[in-house]
């Protein structure tokens, strides 16, 4: 690899990254977050670091880029080298010269008014000649697909475009090491896949060493990695290839979701060995007898549970015929005035949600999902049409009155959190409603327990990870005990254990009669937890059906930037058709197979036998 001439340490280093018996102990915590961790990452390697929340994986990245201890105070023992630099002792600017970081929240990296200025920011700090900057910026922008957006404000862009700006901002320094901090957390599936492809392209084309911290292992493996480091309880429990890890049992042991195609194969009695390259479906080769076995198993499981009627067509648990939310011909235009036409965010939306229903709202970034939620909660005013909540037009209700009926949890926790301490943040709503302190404490402790935050109730919010902060905002909404709950990307940044615990709790709320709307990019969440999904694209509803049927509709998935799950891909691989034949006759096909696997997986998990 041709290392940048301005990093002499990198030119001399034998490895891109070296951790030797490293331990990290934050001042605010009783126990170390990382203990005695040792590994190396070679030049040009692409490595994923996975593990449950609190396992120490984010701490490893923060040590690599020097944020620990320079921004997050902690004691660090052992030896660390990143591109030949000791990030623990070197100034941050020196570490940034060899390792660029793309943060989970791209907004936190923007420092300028336009994309071009943001990319050029580091060049200005290095006192690069102003005449040289435009050419450098244009080359980097072309590399990440931003050429047409250089004059736009970063804050006007989609989630995927914002992340590309953040990538360009570190590529402009020609760094030999790229660090990605949960790059998929805030992206729709297709955009997330494009980000994984970009990281892979950068690794292959420039030889940059790439490190990806991520919960969503299956999505990371879309383009494969050389190795996976797995953290648990602050310790490194695996340093191996993807094929070895997915067949080892460690993922299940530590609460990390395996690739879904492997789960289905295992339930069908097929256990591929590591030598069969099972980590990715496109590298796994199944015999015809194995394909037949999977088809027959799926048919048997579906017939035993659903017969000729899909479970996804059944009404939601606890739902009734009356409307919790009724939307009629809704139009919302952002930025409209006498001089500007504005952006038509919603176009003629008609939607009815029954009381007690649990519904997913799917779609790509910018499709109008969050605007619809804002209209329901009174934060976006309709330009035409009506929105009724529990029988009343929201225009006739105050925001406070709507708040007693609908709890709304935003996607970005930083947009909601206003108190320094976790307990006080969750208590804010109940206290504002005048509840006595005993009732406030009961609600707060119940919500924190539900969200897995009980041990941290006296902690400052600033000490939490992004995923933990997300759970704080969810707990704050639950503390108000609303009739309707709208959750915007509720599982973003959550590991599988917390995802499952939280969604089982939400399922319990739904069974008890609460109406739940889930705005999500998580296709497995929709498949597993909701009987009905609505898909938005460019402000319009383009599908309203069961998630399994939506995800085998190629036109809908293309328009909404949805990605086929590996369950659907497996169904196609083993030769199952789409759910209707050429004559329009219903038959066992891909959507029924997906439903069968999801049903079996739920049953196995309920008895502690998930794969």
Buried (B, 14 or more C-beta within 10 A) or exposed (E): EEBBEEBEBBEEBEBBBBBEEBBBBBEEEEEBBBBBBEBBBEBBBBBBBBBBBBBBBBBBBBBBBBBBBBEBEBEBBBEBBBBBBBBBEBEEEBBBBBBBBBBBBBBEBBEBEBBBBBBBBBBEEEEBEEEEBEEBBBEBBEBBBBEEBBEBBBEEBBBBBBBBBBBBBBBBBBBBBBBBBBBBBBBBBBBBBBBBEBBBEBBEEBBBBBBBBBBBBBBBBBBBBBBBBBBBBBBBBBBBBBBBBBBBEBBBEBBBBBBBBBBBBBBBEBEBEBEBBBBBBEEBEBEEEBBEBBBEBBBEBBEEBBEEEBBBBEEBBBBEEEBBBBBBEBBBBEEEEEEEEEEBBBBBBEBEBBBBBBBBBBBBBBBBBBBBBBBBBBBBEBBEBBBBBBEEEBEEBEEEBBBBBBBBBBBBBEEBBEBEBBBBBBBBBBBEBEBEEEEBBBBBBBBBBBBBBEEBBEBEBEBBBBBBBBBBBBBBBBBBBBBBBBBBBBBBBBBBBBBBBBBBBBBEBBEEEBBBBBBBBBBBBBBBBBBBBBBBBBBBBBBEBBBBBBBBBEEBBEBBBBBBBBBBBBBBBBEBBBBEEEEEEEEBBBBBBBBBBBBBBBEBBEEEEBB
